[in-house]
Amino acid sequence: QVQLVESGGGLVQPGGSLNLSCAASGIIFSITDMGWYRQAPGKQREWVASIMSTGTLRKYSDSVKGRFTISRDNAKKMVYLQMNRLTSEDTAVYYCTIVRRGSPDFWGQGTQVTVSS
């Protein structure tokens, strides 16, 4: 069955960096668009970044553009989110998603990112 397993979350100080990973299984990863979403306490889940199956097209929300980088390794069936210059506004549970027709279609269990001094 389809599985998405995120890892790499944790506690980091403002201005620091984290690299999230997502391991996919049960799908033909090389033809699947992927994305990252996040949900902060008391807020709705929001889109963070997406990457097409070939890795050639990447999109970012305005709130993370220039600080976050999404990437993928099709051979390893992995998708990554490198997060730099983190602020308290980035504190959230981060979810890896399969993207179909531009919308999230399957979710991982999430990984907590906390930015605090």
JOMOJO-V300671 format. One record per residue. N is the residue number from 1. RES is the residue in one letter. SS is DSSP state (hx for helix, st for strand, lp for the rest). D_FIRST is the distance of its C-alpha to the first C-alpha in Angstrom with 1 decimal. Layout:
# JOMOJO-V300671
((N	RES	SS	D_FIRST) (N	RES	SS	D_FIRST))
This chain:
# JOMOJO-V300671
((1	Q	lp	0.0) (2	V	lp	3.8) (3	Q	st	6.4) (4	L	st	10.1) (5	V	st	12.7) (6	E	st	16.3) (7	S	st	19.4) (8	G	lp	23.0) (9	G	lp	24.4) (10	G	st	27.6) (11	L	st	31.2) (12	V	st	33.3) (13	Q	lp	36.8) (14	P	lp	37.8) (15	G	lp	38.1) (16	G	lp	35.6) (17	S	lp	32.4) (18	L	st	28.8) (19	N	st	26.0) (20	L	st	22.5) (21	S	st	19.5) (22	C	st	15.8) (23	A	st	13.4) (24	A	st	10.4) (25	S	st	7.5) (26	G	lp	5.0) (27	I	lp	8.1) (28	I	lp	11.6) (29	F	hx	13.1) (30	S	hx	16.6) (31	I	hx	16.8) (32	T	lp	15.2) (33	D	st	17.6) (34	M	st	17.0) (35	G	st	19.0) (36	W	st	20.2) (37	Y	st	21.5) (38	R	st	23.5) (39	Q	st	25.0) (40	A	lp	28.4) (41	P	lp	29.9) (42	G	lp	31.3) (43	K	lp	30.1) (44	Q	lp	27.6) (45	R	lp	24.5) (46	E	st	25.7) (47	W	st	24.4) (48	V	st	25.4) (49	A	st	24.5) (50	S	st	22.5) (51	I	st	22.2) (52	M	lp	21.8) (53	S	lp	19.6) (54	T	lp	22.7) (55	G	lp	23.9) (56	T	lp	27.1) (57	L	lp	27.1) (58	R	st	26.6) (59	K	st	27.7) (60	Y	st	28.7) (61	S	lp	29.9) (62	D	lp	33.7) (63	S	lp	33.3) (64	V	lp	31.6) (65	K	lp	33.0) (66	G	lp	35.0) (67	R	lp	33.5) (68	F	st	29.7) (69	T	st	28.1) (70	I	st	24.6) (71	S	st	23.5) (72	R	st	20.7) (73	D	st	20.4) (74	N	lp	18.4) (75	A	lp	19.0) (76	K	lp	17.4) (77	K	lp	14.6) (78	M	st	16.5) (79	V	st	18.2) (80	Y	st	21.3) (81	L	st	23.7) (82	Q	st	27.2) (83	M	st	29.3) (84	N	lp	33.1) (85	R	lp	36.1) (86	L	lp	34.1) (87	T	lp	35.9) (88	S	hx	35.5) (89	E	hx	34.2) (90	D	hx	31.0) (91	T	lp	30.3) (92	A	st	27.0) (93	V	st	23.4) (94	Y	st	21.6) (95	Y	st	18.1) (96	C	st	16.1) (97	T	st	14.8) (98	I	st	13.4) (99	V	st	16.6) (100	R	st	17.0) (101	R	lp	20.6) (102	G	lp	21.9) (103	S	st	20.0) (104	P	st	17.1) (105	D	st	14.0) (106	F	st	11.5) (107	W	st	12.8) (108	G	lp	12.7) (109	Q	lp	14.7) (110	G	lp	17.8) (111	T	st	20.5) (112	Q	st	24.1) (113	V	st	26.9) (114	T	st	30.4) (115	V	st	33.4) (116	S	lp	36.6) (117	S	lp	39.8))
